[in-house]
Amino acid sequence: MENNLPAPDLHHIAIIGAGTIGLSIAALHVPFKNTITIYDTRSDLEEYVHINLPPLLGSSTPFPIHVKITANLEEAVKDADIVQESCPEILALKQDLWPRIETACPLSALLWSSTSGIPASAQSQQMKDPSRLIIVHPYNPPHIMPLLEVVPGPETPVNLVDETLRFWRERGRRPVLVKKEAVGFVANRLAFALLREAIHLVASDVVSVKDLDAVVEASMGPRWAVAGPLKSYAAGGGEMGLEGFFDKIGRTVQDCWDDQGSVEVGGEWQQDVFRKAYEAYGTFGKTDAEERNSVTMEVLEAVRIGRLNAEKRCKELKELEKALENENLD
């Protein structure tokens, strides 16, 4: 099948770690025809990547000839323009890796970590130039979800941040600059805040597991795919925006905030909520993930088309208004 993507650029991308995130990032880059080198220390690396990467590319896609595999870290990064680390969330492991990568890769290489919570300032402590490291946190699975949270370290120069943002925009993704380091960055903090209240409501027997999920799927889910919480509630305030929203129901908002649960990981709720979740859904396997990914892709495509159609209608309306205005002047 013919590929309609832009002509390949000169980027050689080294992916450090062949786990779920690492292979998904590789799948994201494959259509752009970059040279991709995947590094990992697992003993069955060659077989593992050949089995698990192609399904992310499509059932009939052969193994890409521009994807290389190596168990030698220095070999993986020696010619890399971009190094994206996607190893386990172990600080000591990352602190050990980055000085080795820094020494072996070109001075011009962009250095990114996919970590979901360990800031660049912590990971880079043993590097000669800690300012080179930038967090580029993808939302799982990266080959489908458009978000990249770009979180520079305290000393990262603006030009490296700008180059990172530009790269991902040119890939058709949606990079968001997180202006300062915060535990969990932004996406996970928002997601885990909702998760915490969801657990509290189920543990308190306010709602069942399936009905709680139904509430999100039938309300916030589709709405937030079009407009985030601040934009959504600003729209709810009418001409006064967010201020108008809080003028209307601020008291109810505060009452909800005051009544929110305060569950802790490892708390007594776990056995009960884990059991209820298992009774509701059982275990999740490969087929479940494929179904979720397929539906998610359809949703993202529907939103993309919807935005394009809305922009087209808006443009047509403005042209009509301008034509009517000109008629009145005549």
C-alpha positions, 0 to 999 in steps of 0.5 A: 500500500502506498504511503502518503506520509511526508518524505523521510527526514534525516533523523536516526532514532535510538529507542532504549528499552523494548517494553510496551512503551518502547515498541509502541514509540517505534511503531509510531516512527516506522511509517516515516522511514527513519532509521530506528535502532531498538536497544534492550538487554533481554536475552531473546531481544531479536525474537521478541521484537520481531514477534511484538512490533509487527502487530502494532503496525497492522496485521499484514505489515512485514518487519520493517527493514529500517528497524535495527536491533542491538543489545549494545547500548553504545552501538545503538546511540553512536549515530543517533539524532534522537535518543528516547529512553523507555526503560523501567521506572527505576531512578538508579537505572536511569541515572546509570544509563544517561552518562553512558548514552551522553558519552556515546551519542553525538553531541547534537543528539536530542535526549528524551525520557519517556518516564511517567513520573521521574523528572529530568533533574533527578535522572540527569544528576550524573550527566556531564551536561544535565541540561540536555535531558528532556522528559517527553512523556507519551500517553499510552499507547504512543503509536495511537494517542497524540499527546506528548508531555514535554517537560524540560529540566531546570537548565534546559535551553529554550532551543532544545525545547523548541526543537523537540516541540517542532519535531512532534508537531511535524509528526502530527502529534500534540506535544504540550509544554509542561513549564515546570517539573511536577510529580506525575506531570499533568496527564497522570495527575489529572487521571489519578485525581479522577481515579482516586474519587472513582475508587472512593465512590465504589468503595463507599458503595455509591455506585457500581464499577460498571456504572461508574465507568458508564458515567465517564464514557457517556459524559466526560469522555466524549466531551473532554475529547472535544474540549478539556475541563477548563474550556468545557466549564468556561463554556458552561458559564456563557458570556462570563466564562469560567467566572460565570460558571462558578457564579452559578454553581460554585457552592455545589462545586465546593461541596463536592470538593469538601466531600471528596474521598481520601483513599491511600494506596495500600488502604483497606479499600483495595481488597473490596474494590479489586474484587468488584473490578474483577467481578465486573470485567475479569482479566484483560488480554491481548484481544481486549487491548486490540479492541480498546485501541481500535475504538480509540483510533475511531474516536480520534479520527471522528474528532479530527474529521469533526474539527475539520468540518466545524472549521469549514462550516465556520469559514463558510458562515463568515464568508456568507456574513461578509457577502450579506454585509457587502450587499447591504453596503451596495 
